[in-house]
Amino acid sequence: MTTDEGTPVASTGQNLAASSALPGNEDNASGKQSGASSAPSPVSIFLTFLRLGITGFGGPAMLHHIRKMVVKRKHWISGEDFKGGLALCQAIPGATGMQVSAYVGLKKAGFAGASAAYAGFGLPAFLTMLVLSVLYRYGHNIGTVQALLTGLQAIVVALVFNAAIAFGRSSVTRWWQLAIVAGAAAALILHVNPIFVIIGAGIVGLALPVPGAHEAPDKPATASTRKYHLRHLAILLGAAAVVVGLLFVLDRQLFSLATTMLRIDLFAFGGGFASVPLMQHEFVDVMHWVPAKVFIDGIALGQVTPGPILVTATFVGLLVAGFLGSVVATLAIFLPSFVILILVQPHFDRMRASRMFSRTVHGVLLAFVGLLLAVTYRLGLSVPWAWGTILLGVAAFVALRMKVDVLWVVIVGALAALLVVR
């Protein structure tokens, strides 16, 4: 799997080992005090994750900051609980940082805590992208802004290509698996719906050997794992269904926005850049809401906002249907993964021990390698390449391979674009 910004982590059968490699595992001892600490209120959880969300730049680095806050400083959960939550969030759809936040809230204050953490962490990203989207809508034709955006488009191609390599290094374990990668890439280039590609790869993945996956007997459910929060989820899903139904009656454009975003999040395994092929297919190829060039601009803006790249939905929603469109799109693209987290969390230990589950997820990850390579090619066709943009793209790719923080790559690249792009 990958983190929100495309940094590879191990496949599902190895997630706990991978998460233990993150800095800060020395906090396990202090995290054990979590059981003795008083349960925080949803308001306290919201404010804590709002603070984290405001500074939520840097993709995978944000996971370390979340761990430091909730394990070492707040003692809300133990280090082992955090690693287990990280493994869970890497194995289900959605943005990893958002999901980990919700997981911590769920462990400390149930459904209300999960909702508070999810909203707190995501709110700064939404507000920042909303402001940038308004500025883009009314200022993108200015010459200086066009030069800036053209440079950022080249950088986005480098970002997506780097994410494809990151996925490949962590997912391709046998040379013959490259056939799945190539098939997925070819399918997207031929405009096959990537959702069908993902489903097909998951089925093919059942035949794949996955190192580290093993069968294990079912563990008896504890009292905490029996808490499914079904009543709260039923209310949430009922309210969502009513809203979607009203949109169908009152505004078909907003209805299309909502259903499209729901569909994207439902299949966005791997988080972060794994959602880019799905978004490009829906926004550019199917719905024709934005041209490819504008879509790249939205991805670029997503890189200078805190939080996950899925917040590109805010950008597209504003361009399609104004402020209300941005709200509907944002809520819809984060709802399915939140619901899945609440439903799956009590059962995850048994799921992770299943060979079928691990193989299916591995097949899906192989498909995403191909999908990201195809997206790199297709986005590259939309960039007006010249010596300046080629130089920016190559420099950004080299910097990313050298592990330079993506935020600095984007900021420095944007400044350089003002000098080299004409």
N, C-alpha and C positions, 0 to 999 in steps of 0.2 A: 504493500500500500504506500501511499504518499501522504505527507502532511499537506496542509493547506496550500503551500506554495510549490509543491512538486518535489520535495526532498524525499528520497526513497526510504522506506522502512521495510522490514521483513514481511514475508507473506504471513497469512493468518496463523499457521502452525508455529511461527517463530516470533510472534508479536511481543511477547513478554520479554524475550531475550533482547529484542531490538530496543524496547523502551528502557530497559535497564542500562543501555549505553548512553542514554541522555545524561547530561550533567545534572548533578544534584541528587544522585541516589544515596548519597551519604545521609540524606535526611530521613531515612526510614526509621531510625531510632526515635528522632524527635516526633515523627508523624504518628508514632504509636500513642502519643498523648491525646490523639484526637478523640478517643473514646471517652476521655474524662472531661473534655471541654463541653460547655453548654451549647446547645443547638442554636445557631444564629437565626435571626428572623429573616424572612424573605426580603425585607427592606435592606438589611445589612448585606445580604448576598448580592442584591441588585447593585448597591453602591460599590461593593468590592469589584464586581466584574465590569461595572461601568468604568472604573478607574483603569482596569486592565485593558478594556476595549479602546480607551482613548490612546493608549500607548501600544496598541496591538499591531505594530509594524514588524516586519522581519520574518513572517511566515513561521517556520519550525522553531525559531528562537522563542516565539511567544509561548510555546508549550513549557519551556523551562521557566518562564516568568510566572505562568499559572501555577506550576508545581511549587515554586518558591513561595508564592503567596499562600496557597491553601494548605501546604504540608508543613513548611518550616515556620512561617510567620503566624498563620491563623490556627494551625493544628486542627484543621477541619477533618481531614482524612489522613490515613497513613500513606507512606510511600508505596507500599505494596498495593493498596487500594487504587492509588493513582495509576500505577502501571497496568493494573487490570482494566481500569477505565479507558486508558489510552489504547490498549489492545482492542477493546470493544469498539471504540470510535473509529479505529482504522479499518474495521471489518464491515462496517455498515455505510450506507450512503450519507452524504452530507459533508460539511466543512469541519475538519478535525478540531480546530480551536473552539468553534461554537459548540460542538458536541461534547468535548471534554468539560467545558464550562457547565453545560447542562447536567452532565454526569455528576459533577461535584455538588451542584445544587440539589440533585435528586438524592444523593447519599445523605446530605445534611438536613434537608427540610422537605423531602418528598416532592410531590408534583409542583407545589407552589415554589419551592426552592429552585427546581429545575427551570421553571418558567422565568423566574427572576434572573437567574444567571444567564440564561439564553438571551433574554431581552437586554440585559445590561451590557453584555459583551458585544452584541450586534448593533446597538443603537448608535454608537459613534461612527461606525462604518456607513450606516444608512444616511446619517445627517451629512457627513463629509461628502459622500458620493452625490447626494442631492444637490449640494451647493456647487460642486464641480460640474454636474450635469447641466444646471441652469446656466452657468458661465459658458459651457461648451455650446449650448443651444443658441446663445445670442452672440458669441464671440469667435466661433471657429473659423469664420471667413476672413478674419484679420490676418494680414500677411505674416506677422511674427508668430501668431498662434498656429498658422498652417505649417510654418517651418518646424515649430516645436512638435506638433502632432506627427508630422512626417518622420522626424527622428525617433519619436516614441514608437511608431509603427515598426521600424526596423528593430528596435529593442524588444518589442513584443514577440517578433518572430524568433529572436534569439532565446527569449524566455521559454517559449513553447517547445522549441527544439531541445533546449537543456532539460526541460521536464520529461520529454520523450526518452532521452538518454538515461535520466534518473530512473524512470519506470523500468526501462530495459535492463539496466544493471541489477536491479533488485528482483526482477520477475523472470527474465529469461535464464533458465538454469540448464537447458539442453539445446543444442544447435537446432534440432528438428522443431522446436517450439517457434522458431522464426517463421515457420509456415503459417501459424496462427496470426503472428504479427503482420506478415505480408498480406494475408487474406483480409484482415480487418482494414488495413490501409487502402487496399484496392477497393474494398466495398464502399468506403466513405468517399473516395475519389469518384466512384461511379454513382454517387448520390443515393446509396442504400441507407435507410434509416439507421442511425447508430444504435438505437435501442434494440433493433433486431440483431445487429452485430454483437452487442453485449450478451443478449440472451443466448445466441448461438454459441458464442465462445464459452459461456458458462456450462452449456451442455457438453461441448467438446472437452472442457476441462475435467469432466468426471473421469476421463481416461488418463489423466496426467498424474504421475507420481509427485507427491509433495513432500520434500524432506521436512522432518519435524512433526508432521501430522500423525496422529495415532488414535486408535480407538480407545475409549475409556468407558468404564461402566458409569451409568448415570449416578449422579450424586443426589442424595435426598435434599429436597428444597428446604431451606431454612425459613424461619418466620419472615425474615426481611425479603427473601426472594419471592415470597408468595404475594407481596404487595404490588399488584399490577396497576394500581391507580386507574382501573377501568372506568370508574364513575367519572373521574375528571377527564379522561380521554374521550369518553362518550359525549360529554358536554362540549368539549373542544371541537370534536369532529362534527357534532350536530350543528354547532354554530357555524363552522366552516361550510358545511353543506347548505345551510340556509343562505349564507352570503353568496356562495357560488350560484345557487338557484336564483336569487334576486338579480345577480349580474346577468344571468342568462335572459331574464325577462326585461330588464331595464337597459342594459348596455352590453351588446354582444362583443364589442371590442375589449372591454374590461374582462368579460367572461373568457375570451380567448387568451388574454394575458394570464389570467389566474390558472387556467387549466394547463397551459403550456409550461408555466413555471413549476407547477406541481409535478408534471411529468418529468421535467429535467432533474429535479432534486431526487425523485424516486429512484433514478438510475445513475446518480452521480457517485458511484463507488470510487473511493480513492481521494475524494475531496479535491479542493483546489483546481488545478489544471485539468483534472480528469473531467470536469464539467464543460471545458471549452469546446470539445467536439459536439457535445449535445446542444450547447447554446448556439454555436455557429449554424448547425443544421436547422434548428428551429427558427432562429431570428432572421437568418439570411436566406436560407434555401427554401424553407417551407412557408413561413408567414410573410417573408419579404418586408419585415418591419424596418430594417436598416440594411444598407449596402455593406459589403465586406469591409470597406475602408472605415466606415463609421464604427463597425463592430470592433475592429482593431483599436480604434480610439477609446472605446469603452473599456476594453481590457487594460489599455495603458493607464487610464484613470483609476481603474481598480487597483493598480500597483502602487499608487501614491495615496491610497486611503488605508486606514487601519482596518483590520479584519479580513475576511475571506474574499476571494475573487468572485464568488457567487453574487456579491453585491453589484456586479455588472447588471443584474436584473433591474436595479434601481435606475440606472442610466437608460436602459432600453424602455422601461416603463414610462419614464418622464417624456422621452421623445415620442412615444406612441400615443399616450393619453394624459399627459400633463402630470400634475402633482398626485392626483388620485391614482393614476396609472402606476406611478412610482411606489406608492404605498401598497397597492394590490399586488404588484409584481414582487416586492420585497417579502411581504408576508407569505405569499404562496411558495416562493422558492426555498423558504426555510421551514415550512410546516411539516412536510412528509418525514424528513430525517429526524425531527424532534419526536414525532410520534413513534417512529421505528425504535429510537433509543429507549423510550419509556417501555415499549413492549418487549424488546429483546433483552434488556439488561438482566432480568431475573434468570434467563435461560442461557446466558452466553457461555458459561463454563462448559456446558454440555455441547453446545454448538461448535465450540473451538476444538473439542476433542474428536469431532466427526470428520472422517476422511472425505466424505461427500461434500461437506461444507467447505473444507480447505481447498479441495480440488476445484470446486466451482468458482471460488473467489480467485484462485490462481489463474484459471482460464479467462476470467473477466479482466484481470490485470494485464495479461498478455494482449488482449484485444485493445486495451487502452494505449499500449505502446504503439500499436499500428495506427490507431485513431489519431494520436497526437502527432505522429509523423505525417499523416495525411493532412492534418490541420496546418502543420508547419508549411507544407507545400502550397496549400490553398491560400493561406494568409500571405505567403511570400509573393504570390501572383498579384496581390492587391497593393503592394508597396511600390511606389515610384522609385525604383532603384537607380542610384547614381553613385559617384565616388564617395560622397559624403555619407549617404545612408549605408552603403556597403561597409565603410570604415566603422560606423557606429555599431552596426549589427555584429561584425566580427569582434570588435572590442568588448561589447556587452557579453557575447558568448564566452570569450576567454575569461572575463572577470567572473562570470557565474561558475565556470569550471574550476576557478581558483577559490571558490567558496566565498566570494565577496557578497555581502548582504544585498539582497535584491533591491531594497529601498535605496541604497547608495548607488547601485547600478542605474536605477531609473533617474534619480535626481541628477547625478553627474552626467548621464547621457542626455537628459533634457537640456542642461546648460550647454553641453557640447553641440547639441542640435542647432542651437541659436547661432553658432559660429560656423558650422560646416554645411548646413542645409540651406540651399537657395531655392 
